[in-house]
Amino acid sequence: MKKLIFLLMIFLTCYLAGVYRNMPLMMLAVVEALFSVASFFLCLHFRKNLFLEALQHYSCVEKGAVLTCDIRVWNRSRMPISRFQARLRCGYGQARKRVKRVYGGCGSGETILQLDLVGGYCGMMHLRVERLYVYDYLSLFSLRGEALEGAGCCEMEVAVLPRERVLRIEPAMSCGWENGAEKSRPAGWRPEAHDEIRQLKEYRAEDSTRHIHWNQSARTEQLWVKEFEKEAEASVVLFLDISGIEMSSIEDKDRFYELTWAMVAGFLEFDATVHVCWEDARYGGSIDMEVADLAQCRDMMLALYQAEEAEALGESERASMQGNDWLREHRGCYRLDLDLCWSKDGEVLFQFSRKALEEQISQGVFRV
Amino acid sequence: MNGIEIRTRPEEWGEKRRLAGLLFLVAGVFGLLGFFRSMTGVSFAGWVVYPSAAVLCGLIWYTYYGQKRAFLLLIIGAVLAYGAAIFLLEDTFRKQIRYIMIHMSGGDVEETAVTETALLLAGFLSFFIAMAEFLVHSHVLLYLLTTGLLLLSPFWGVRPGVETVVMLAVFQIAFWAMQTAEQMPWRPSFEGMDRGRLAAWSGMAAGILLLVAFLFAGLFASRQAERLYSLVYGVEGQLYRTMNRLSGRASEHVTGGRMGRGNNYRTGTPHLEVLVEEKPVETMYLCGFWGGEYIGGDWRQADDETLFQVIEEELGWDSYSGSYDWTRSMYHSMYFVMNANFRETENPGWNNMVIRHSNKVYDTMFIPYYNQGSWNWHGDTMYDGYTFSFYERRDIDIDWDSVPSGVDLMESWYKELRDAYAQKAAAVYVEVPMAVLPRLTALCQENPLDSLDEITAFILYTLHSRASYTMTPGWSPLNEDIVEYFLFEGGRGYCEHFAAAATLMYRLYGIPARYVSGYVVQPSSFEQQEDGGWLAVVTDEAAHAWPEIFLQDYGWMPVEVTPAIGGGSVASYPGFDGAVFGRILQERGWDEDRRNQDQVRNRETGIGGEGFMGGSIDFASYEKWLYASGGILACLLCVSPVLIAYARLRRLQRWETAGCRKVFFRLKEMLSFAGILSGYDGTEADFAGQLSKVTGVSEIEIVRMLETVSEAAYGIEAPSPEREDAVRETCAELAQRIYESLGRRRKWVFRYWKAFI
């Protein structure tokens, strides 16, 4: 539109200059026409000389918090680029990704620009600068930049973790613990050897996937596993039924992750470990992650996000993911499914509401 | 949208005071003041107004981006000062504004300087533009406003000079580029840009690009002006012809008293068929409209009806006819009848003519001179044309002296009618609205002449020396009289302009004259038909306008004053021809060629407010601007060391507080400038070692610096201020070592232009 108006002005100026034989106006029309052509060639020049690169490819952020991503912009031209547009294709997991247009500008040479992102849902957020457009100084022309062709340098994965909220769980009856814990613990807790991380080592084929340190692996792009020191401690087991997660909406997944975090954090209030288990279709077996603190809880969530990346499953696989067999073998475990149904040994403890989940987490008190 | 939001940080105040903003602001204010000055009759003391405007712009810019309190005080002070000025100088402002308005509407008053009003305007413009650009960040309004002013200026007869257009264009484009770079606040954008700096550089780049374009365009447009104009006329003419053909207007007769203010495009559509018995020898004039009263660009139909009514009353003929048509018909055929009956020489015999309208519409009749019509005046019954018997002008040879007077004969009545009409015509057809035509009136008054031949010669000389014939003279301003504009400014026109100017000049000299429009048919246009008659198909290309003067013995006589018609530039009537014209020119010392050259040069090389209208640029006329530019450049050169030193200090100060990542990028710029470790981007394992080897700075310090920068980029927490300081110190040390390794010229650039140390 701007271009059309500018061209119209040039024609109008030229016409009036001609019919009134006005030399300064005719000069102006010629100048504007020349400037338009020069602007187009400037655009061509810029498109070959602008490069974008994401400096961080993996990041974590709490839901609702601002994540600042650094983008390195390199303008090889000697002239400043007043405006460019990066088309970001972004979305969660397998969900359809949408395009967001972000504008920027840079002087000659290298510049580090920031992109402030806020994840509205929990899950693994993917961002990729799909296209780059450069503009001339008046934004009359825009041409697709060549810098991103075939390059994977502008991709980012951001794990959006649930907000640190705690579900208020209270025991229905007090019980004693082997280590004489002061607090009462809910039914279903079982004493177990708790593993204190001694060190991280590189992942080998014989290592259990449950001990992968997801956070560190995400940072370094190499799989790391945790080595533990044995310590006798009590723990509770929470089985997550994530069958059909690849089909769920991002809102449903968000609620599930929020509740999972809050529930695990609720159990952690009792100074014990929580074993969070789920069936992972990618490995064809169960994942058992031990969570003793919030840092491990974050690792657990990252691992859980990876599970949703699995392709759509068949009926039999989906049935196995519901963990019925596993639960039969492990009596006394808690179970949470995507419908937000919290149960134990087949008995429904509480059915969380999709609409009132926020309220239930923040205000509810659950006796188990 | 899909749960992902891209946040835009709130606008940060400060650090946006860029010199570019001030420069473009001044360009805009100066451009608009220049535009004001280029209005007809407006003049002011530029040495007062321009510096005042520049100082005010500087104050606004400085205080707006500096201390807000000072800015508010400036606004309050300006309002008070202007309020007081308006109160104290109310009469002066009122008088000056009235003067400007009169000039704008095409009036003529004594030239007055409007410096006070210009100062007021400069203040208003400075604040208005500064607020729109700096505060509201809206350039659209000002762009449209300035573009509108420039585009509308020709309509008002305002001719801004090149310098005004350059300044306005720089203002428009540079601020547009600045606003583009500053981005729209509602658009999601990357953060971390120094938007003010980016905007300034973008504006400067666009401004320089524009100035370069002006340099080329100036040379190109000045050399190829006519081609460019012709290109426009070609397109306009094509559109006009197409529209006329499609709408059917092409077949309508081109006649009337409305003079063309634009170009005259013809379609070649046949309008008339003229069939004569004998092929004419002279150019045939077919009159369709007679102009009586002149009203600024338009001619009213000559009111002969009233004239004949008065004549009949005076001659006592009203009792005969009971109808005015009788006297009028008698007068119209009078010269034909008299020529047929009272001649000194043998009667050559008259010619007969049939005129048919191609479009079969007979709302206007086209009448030859010296005719006797046998037509029906009522157009709705003339399906097959109308006829005349007529003499050519060379065949008119009436012996009025042989007509007996006091005898109750038709011939004596004719003589009485001739005398009565001559008396009335001399009173009616010499009226000129002098207030509308001040320059033309003055011209005639400055050149008093007595004889008709001298008057005709002077008119021809004036027309031919001041104007040239073209069908595409361009448009004339709406607030100027077309005849005055044609003769004194445009200098280009076609038959209507020549005819109108000549008619008015004749009248100013007291010669009864009328403006006539119709068709002119050249003898060569006639082709013999099978029946022996001669037929001419008259197209709209033969439409013409000419003046006619009243000669007592010949009645209304056409005088050809349009140079292109008839192949010559000399009008002729009984007693006047080319030889007489040449003799008078010689006697009077009127040199057509010299005057013509002077006029063309004057029109082409207007300075400042007058601008220039075509041809090539005369750089001598821009001498004062060249001197001024040279002076400014010299001043800038003198103060440039101070400015460069100041800019360097500012930049160094900024780097003292910059984050370690920015400092590191600056180090990479230094390395790139010095050509050291090209190909390294700072992440290589051996970067520290290589840099240490080249510069001699301790490798440990460099490694520490890299660690700190890496931590700042990827770490969870920002490095401590002490470590940031350490990075800055290491970079400063490296900069010093790099500086020492450079040659003299590059050292200067490194230190002062790049301000690395």
Interface residues (C-beta under 8 A of the other chain):
Chain A: M9 L12 T13 C14 Y15 L16 A17 G18 V19 Y20 R21 N22 M23 P24 L25 M26 M27 L28 V30 V31 E32 L34 F35 A38 L42 L55 Q56 V66 T68 D70 I71 V73 M79 P80 S82 R83 A86 L88 C90 G91 Y92 A95 K97 R98 K100 R101 V102 Y103 G104 G105 C106 G107 G109 E110 T111 I112 L113 Q114 L115 D116 L117 V118 G119 G120 Y121 M125 L127 Y135 Y137 L138 S139 I250 D254
Chain B: M1 N2 G3 I4 E5 I6 R7 T8 R9 T147 L150 L151 S153 P154 R159 P160 G161 V162 T164 V165 A169 I173 W176 A177 T180 A181 Q183 M184 R187 P188 S189 F190 E191 G192 M193 D194 R195 R197 L198 A199 W201 S202 A205 A206 L209 L210 A213 F214 F216 A217 G218 F220 A221 S222 A225 L228 Y229 L231 V232 Y233 V235 E236 G262 N263 P473 G474 W475 P477 G490 R492 G611 F612 M613 G614 G615 I617 R661 K662 F665 K668 E669 S672 A713 Y714
